[in-house]
């Protein structure tokens, strides 16, 4: 087998790069906490193992070499991402103090993570293009394959857990008094900047609230030109 540390480096960079899986982990950690998030992380890792098994078969090669099959796989993955995005968009804003009553199902997050990974064509390409380069044809294929795939799964668990812990810390900070104060300050600054920009607008500066014109605005008498 070729240098194992190099495979770990490439696999680690692949997992570390933000993508749909990382976004799902961050979202779940901010919304549900670490326990439910770990279900999604475990689903992503198990999905990677299934993708590796799929990629090692003739079906995986067919999907990678067939333009129609690969396009269908990409469309399926894109449709699932759109579904997740719409569902997240329609979900009402969460409240940190009500987090316990909104705990997500571990099993549901697991299925979500696995489904997301199974519809990700980039993962299949990784196992088809990168993994074979680290397998020695002169040695037993099975134990090398198992070692590399298991290492990839462990990296998924570790890196996504770090992402989840970071998002969890951010969630706790936002729920704290200090975090809430900073959010209110930033919001206030933003409102002031909008009001300041509005005050500089000539069209707004020449108007005062009044009931005589449509929309309740008219020229300020002291700004009218001399007759």
C-alpha positions in Angstrom: 0.0 0.0 0.0 1.2 3.5 -0.9 1.9 6.0 1.8 -0.9 5.8 4.3 -0.4 9.3 5.8 -0.8 10.9 2.4 -4.2 9.2 2.0 -5.2 10.5 5.5 -4.2 14.0 4.4 -6.2 13.9 1.2 -9.2 12.3 2.8 -9.0 14.8 5.7 -9.0 17.8 3.3 -11.9 16.3 1.4 -14.0 15.9 4.6 -12.9 19.3 6.0 -13.9 21.2 2.9 -17.4 22.7 3.6 -20.2 21.0 1.6 -23.7 19.8 2.1 -22.7 17.4 4.9 -20.8 20.0 6.8 -23.7 22.5 6.4 -26.2 19.9 7.7 -23.9 19.3 10.7 -23.6 23.0 11.5 -27.4 23.5 11.1 -28.3 20.6 13.3 -25.8 21.6 16.0 -27.2 25.1 16.1 -30.7 23.9 16.2 -30.9 20.7 18.1 -27.6 20.3 20.1 -24.9 17.7 20.0 -26.8 14.6 20.8 -29.2 14.8 17.8 -26.5 16.2 15.6 -24.4 13.1 16.2 -27.1 11.0 14.6 -26.6 13.0 11.3 -22.8 12.7 11.6 -23.1 8.9 12.0 -25.4 8.8 9.0 -22.9 10.7 6.9 -20.1 8.3 8.0 -22.2 5.2 7.3 -23.3 6.7 4.0 -19.7 7.1 3.0 -19.0 3.5 3.8 -22.0 2.4 1.6 -20.8 4.8 -1.2 -17.3 3.2 -1.0 -18.8 -0.3 -1.3 -20.9 0.9 -4.3 -17.9 2.5 -5.9 -15.9 -0.7 -5.6 -18.5 -2.6 -7.7 -19.3 -2.4 -11.4 -22.4 -0.3 -10.6 -20.1 2.4 -9.3 -17.9 2.4 -12.4 -21.1 2.5 -14.5 -22.4 5.6 -12.7 -19.0 7.3 -13.1 -18.6 6.5 -16.8 -22.2 6.8 -18.0 -23.2 10.4 -18.7 -26.9 9.6 -18.3 -26.4 7.7 -15.0 -24.1 10.3 -13.5 -26.5 13.1 -14.6 -29.4 11.4 -13.0 -27.4 10.9 -9.8 -26.5 14.6 -9.7 -30.1 15.6 -10.3 -31.3 13.3 -7.5 -28.7 14.9 -5.2 -29.7 18.4 -6.2 -33.4 17.6 -5.7 -32.7 16.3 -2.2 -30.7 19.4 -1.3 -33.5 21.6 -2.5 -35.9 19.6 -0.4 -33.7 20.1 2.7 -33.4 23.8 1.9 -37.2 24.3 1.6 -37.9 22.4 4.8 -35.3 24.4 6.7 -36.7 27.7 5.2 -40.3 26.8 6.3 -39.2 25.8 9.8 -40.0 28.5 12.4 -37.2 30.2 14.2 -36.0 28.3 17.2 -35.7 29.5 20.7 -32.8 28.4 22.8 -34.7 28.2 26.0 -37.2 25.9 24.3 -34.5 23.6 22.9 -35.4 20.6 25.2 -39.0 20.5 23.8 -37.8 20.5 20.2 -35.1 17.8 20.3 -34.8 16.1 17.0 -35.0 12.4 16.6 -31.6 10.7 16.5 -32.9 8.2 13.9 -34.3 10.9 11.7 -31.0 12.8 11.6 -29.2 9.5 10.9 -31.4 8.8 7.9 -31.0 12.4 6.7 -27.2 12.2 6.9 -27.1 8.9 5.1 -29.5 10.0 2.4 -27.4 13.2 1.8 -24.2 11.2 1.4 -25.7 8.6 -0.9 -26.9 11.3 -3.3 -23.5 13.1 -3.4 -21.7 12.2 -6.6 -18.4 13.7 -5.4 -18.0 11.0 -2.8 -18.3 8.3 -5.5 -15.7 10.1 -7.6 -13.4 10.3 -4.6 -13.5 6.6 -4.0 -13.1 5.8 -7.7 -10.2 8.1 -8.4 -8.3 8.6 -5.1 -8.7 5.3 -3.2 -7.4 3.0 -5.9 -4.1 4.9 -6.1 -3.3 3.9 -2.5 -3.9 0.2 -3.0 -1.0 -2.1 -3.7 -1.9 -4.7 -6.4 0.6 -7.1 -5.1 -1.0 -7.2 -1.6 -4.4 -8.4 -0.5 -7.0 -6.0 -1.8 -9.6 -6.6 0.9 -7.8 -5.5 4.0 -6.3 -2.5 2.2 -9.8 -1.4 1.1 -11.3 -1.9 4.6 -8.5 0.0 6.2 -8.8 3.0 3.9 -12.6 3.1 3.9 -12.7 2.7 7.7 -10.1 5.5 8.0 -12.3 7.8 5.9 -15.3 7.0 8.1 -13.3 7.8 11.3 -12.2 11.1 9.8 -15.8 12.0 9.0 -16.8 11.3 12.6 -13.9 13.3 14.1 -14.1 16.3 11.8 -17.8 16.7 11.8 -17.8 16.3 15.6 -15.4 19.2 15.8 -17.7 21.3 13.5 -20.6 20.4 15.7 -18.8 21.3 18.9 -17.9 24.7 17.4 -21.4 25.4 16.4 -22.7 24.3 19.8 -20.4 26.8 21.5 -21.6 29.5 19.2 -25.2 28.5 20.0 -24.5 28.7 23.8 -22.8 32.1 23.3 -25.8 33.5 21.3 -28.1 32.3 24.1 -26.0 34.0 26.8 -26.6 37.5 28.0 -23.3 38.7 26.5 -24.1 37.1 23.1 -27.6 38.5 23.1 -26.2 42.0 23.9 -23.8 41.9 21.0 -26.6 40.7 18.6 -28.8 43.6 19.8 -25.9 46.1 19.4 -25.1 44.9 15.9 -28.8 45.1 15.0 -29.0 48.6 16.4 -25.9 49.7 14.5 -27.4 48.3 11.3 -30.7 50.1 11.9 -28.8 53.4 12.6 -26.9 53.0 9.3 -30.1 52.4 7.4 -31.6 55.5 9.0 -28.5 57.6 8.3 -28.5 56.5 4.7 -32.2 57.4 4.4 -31.5 60.9 5.8 -28.9 61.6 3.2 -31.3 60.8 0.4 -32.5 64.1 -1.2 -35.9 62.6 -2.1 -36.5 61.8 1.6 -34.9 64.9 3.0 -37.4 67.2 1.2 -40.4 65.3 2.6 -42.2 65.5 5.8 -45.1 63.5 7.0 -48.4 65.1 6.2 -51.9 64.0 5.3 -52.7 66.2 2.3 -50.9 64.3 -0.4 -51.3 60.6 -1.3 -49.0 58.5 0.9 -49.1 61.1 3.6 -46.1 63.1 2.4 -45.6 66.7 1.1 -42.9 69.2 0.8 -41.8 71.0 4.0 -43.0 74.6 3.9 -39.7 76.0 4.9 -38.0 74.3 2.0 -40.4 75.5 -0.6 -38.8 77.9 -3.2 -39.6 81.6 -3.0 -42.6 82.7 -5.1 
